Amino acid sequence: MQAPQKPHRWREINSDITFAGMPVFDVVLAVIVTLIGASLPFSYGYYYGVEVFLPLFTSLMMTLSIALRRTHPMLMLALMTLSGFLQLAFFSAPLGAIIAVPIACYSIARWVVGRESRYVLYIGLTASVLGPVRWVMDGGYSSGSELFGIVFLGMSCAAAVVVPYLIGRRVLESNLANQDRVLASQAVAESEHARREQAERFTEARVRSEIARELHDIVAHSLSVIIVQADGGKAMLGKNNLAATDTALSTISETGREALTEMRRIVGVLRDGSEGNAEFVPNPGLDDIPGMVAKAGER
């Protein structure tokens, strides 16, 4: 039984239908987020020249990278980080593309198994401080109190980073625990299978040993009787004791037939697996030839 593959350090193998190497669901999700988020820069008055290109470019970079969330999650994080800091540097108000941030935080926590997943927390919490300070201090966000605005926006942005991350991490830990249970069950099944095979091999070896011992006993006993009777018959023949010689020869014949019958029984057990199928008959003689010919003709 083959054990299942362990998850990749940065991603787990998934069986979704793919498009250009990416799961179709992720591609569709990226398109939907792009349609919602990348169109919002126009609502902030970016209409002409570079003022159109730069917000659209950074927004597309942030939203379309969602398509990489399972196949290349760390690349997605790098692209989103670059686009986010470009927006932070050039724009005094948040763009609609930031709706991709919670999805990215969940995806990193869900699909990155190692400690690299913490990078999204470091980057996200840093941006949760720098972003509100930039938006409030530059007047891109109106509030009765700048401190209140910074704190409120900072807590909102931090929640948009931490909460999806915790949810994704919980899902990952649950899946890994399920996988560990499956692997443990498979290990128990393999151990039980190996134990049964070992028991079967031990039983087979024991049966073979018993059969070999029985064959040895039959052959040794029969040959001993035959040798003793043959020596006795030879001695009686020298004394012209035909009756004793005839008895010795009869004993030799009967002993040989009995030994042959026992050996055929044991061979039958080995061949058919049960004593009921073994044939308890001696080798055919001259009187059996007509019957054997008849059986051959029937075939």
Secondary structure by P-SEA (a helix, b strand, c coil): cccccccccccccccccccccccaaaaaaaaaaaacccccccccccccaaaaaaaaaaaaaaacccccccccaaaaaaaaaaaaaaaaaccccccccccaaaaaaaaaaccccccccaaaaaaaaaaaaaaaaaaaaacccccccaaaaaaaaaaaaaaaccaaaaaaaaaaaaaaaaaaaaaaaaaaaaaaaaaaaaaaaaaaaaaaaaaaaaaaaaaaaaaaaaaaaaaaaaaaaaacaaaaaaaaaaaaaaaaaaaaaaaaaaaaaaaccccccccccccccccaaaaaaaaaaac
